[in-house]
């Protein structure tokens, strides 16, 4: 019996080591795949895809694969409270050519806070990211729910970025509804807001991305869009 237990323990150790090494090499290969660097033609229409409330360990990885397939650099407005548990995802986003923006630490309505509390929400997210990506600087802030007032504008140092098209994926909109909202309202220079925390998003983007490409749209980050178009920054 003792011999069997020893054999079982050895097999279990080898299994754990094998799984760990496999996971490591899988993550390493994702982080080191070729960076998204599509050529941007200022004369052609472009849109910025943005994703709020992540990273999400379930939906963000397949979303990154989908964006990579369509060569669609995007902007992720991340929550500070999700940073420490998703360090590999954040590294992959940046290494893949995506942009990170600040969506506060705990998704609190900034209009209900004091200036000190607003600064705390923004700075705590910055500091959490610095522990993982010390050389990365988030250029933009997206206030939760799109809520802001003069106090928020005066307190937050970075530009506040909202959106032109709300896909309503946060409200359990169906795949057909999300697609209809986007494809019937899209214009050059638009900023679209999605949330990488639901399955309908991926299904909708499977239809939206090739259709927009067929219409001649280019996918850019907020920073890239600001270089070629006038965007409203608060």
N, C-alpha and C positions, 0 to 999 in steps of 0.2 A: 504493500500500500504506500509506504514511504517513497519507494522508487517511482511509482506512478505519479505521486504528487510532485516530485522533483521534475519529472519529464513535463508534466502539465505546466508547472511554473516556468520552466525554460521556454516552452512553446508560447506561453502567454507573453513573456518578455520580448521574444523575437517578433511576435505579432504587433505589440505596441511600438517597438522600434521601427518596424517596417511601415506601419501606418504613419508614424510621425515623420519618417524620412520622405515618404510619398507625398504627404501634405506639404512639407517644406519645399520640395522640388516643384510641386504644382504651383505654390504661391510664388516661388522664385521665378518661374517661367512667365507668370502673368505680369509680374512687376517689370520684367526685362524684355517684354515684347516691344516691337518697334513703336515709337511715339507717333501719335496722330499729328501730322503736319500737312494738312491739305492746303493746296494753293487757293488763295482767296482772290477772286476777281471783283473789284469794286463796282464794276459795271453790271454785275449780275445780282439778282435778289438774294438776300441772306436773312436768316432768322437765328435767334439765340434760344437754345433749349436749356431750361433751368429746372433743377430738381431740388425740392425742399424736404426737410425733416429727416434726412439720413445722417450717416450711412445706415443701411439696413442689411444685416448679414444674409437675409434670405433673398431679397429682391435686387439689391445693388449689384452683386456679381454678374447675374445674367443680363442686367441692364448694361453694364460695362461691355460685356461681350457683344450685345446688340449694337451699341454705339460704335464699337470698334469695327464691326462688320460694315457699317455704313459710313465709316470715317467721319464721325460726327462729334467733334470736341464740344463739350458742354460745360455748364457752370453748376456746381453743387453747393447749395446754401446749407451748410451742415450745422447740427446742434452740438454744442460743446459737451453735453452730458453723454453723447454717444461716441466721443472721440477715442477715449482710452481703450474701449473694448473692440474697436474696429481699426486698429493701427495699420494692418496689412491692406485693408480696403483703401484707406486714405493715401497710403504710399502708392498703391496701384493707380488711383485717380490722377495724382500729380505726375507720376512717371509716364502715364498714357497720354498726357497732354490736356487733361481736363483742368478746369479752374475751380478753386474752392472759395466760397464766400461765407460770411458770418451770419448765422440765423439765430443768434443769442445762445445762451447756455441751456436754458430750460423752457424755451418757447413761451415766454411770458409776454403778455401784451405790454409793450413799452409805454403806452400812453397812461398806464395805471401806476407807473413807478416814479420815484424821485430821480433827479440827475445822478445821484450817487448809485442808486440801484441800477439805472440804465448802464452806467459805466461798468458796473460789476458784471452784468450779463454779457457785455461785449468783451471786456478784458479777460474774463475767466475763460471764454472760448478761445481767444487768441493765445493765452498762456498754455492751455491744454494742448493746442495744436503744436506749439513751439517745442513741446517735449518730444513730439514724434517727428516733426518736420521743422527743425530749428531755422532753416534758411528760407522757409516759405512765408510770404506775407499776403494775407487776405486783403484785397483792395476794396471790397464792397460789403455792405450790410443789407440784408433783407429783413425788415421788421416782421415779426410773426403776425399773421392775419392781414398783412398789409396796412396795419394801423400805425399811424404816426401823427404827431402834432408839432407845433413850433418848438416845444421843449425838447422833443426827441431830435428834431433837426439841429437844434443848437448844441445838443449834448454829444451826439454821435459825430465823430470826426470824419469817418469815411462816407462816401456817397450812399444814399439809400436807393436801392433798386427795387422797383415793383415789377409790373408785367403789363402786357397788352392783351394777352389772351389767357384767361383762367380756364383750364381744361375740365375743371370740376371733378377730377379724379378723386379728390379728397372727400367728396360727398357721395361716394359709392356709385358714381356714374358708370353706366354700361360701356362696353367697348365701342359700340356703335355711336353712343352719345359723345364720347371723347373724340372719336374720329370726325364726327360731324361738326363739332365745335371748332376743331382745328382747321379742317379742310375747307370749310365754308367762310372762315373769317380771316384767313392768313394773308398778311401783306408784307412787303419788303420792309425789313427793319424791326419786325415784331419780336417781342420777348414773350416766350411761352412758359407757363409755370406748370410743372408736374410735381408729383410726390413719389419718391422711390420707396413706397411702403405698401404697395397693393398689386395683386396679380393682373388686374385689368390694364394697368399701365403698360406692361410688357406686350400684351396682346394688341393693344391699340397702336403702340409704336411699330409693331411688325407691319402694320398697314400704313401708318402715317409717314414713316421715314422714306420708303421707296416712292410713295406718291409725291412727296415734296421734292425729292430729287428729280423725279420725272418732270415736274413743273419748273425745274431749273433753280430751285432754292439751294443755297449753301448753308451749312451749319457752322456757327461760330460761337465763341465764348462771349461773355459780356464785355470783357476787355477788348476783344477783337471787333465786336460790333461798334464800340465807342470810337474806334479808330476810323471807321468808314461811314458811320451814320450818326446822326444826332439823336441821342437817347436822353430821356428825361431823368435827371439825377436830382434827388431831393436832399 
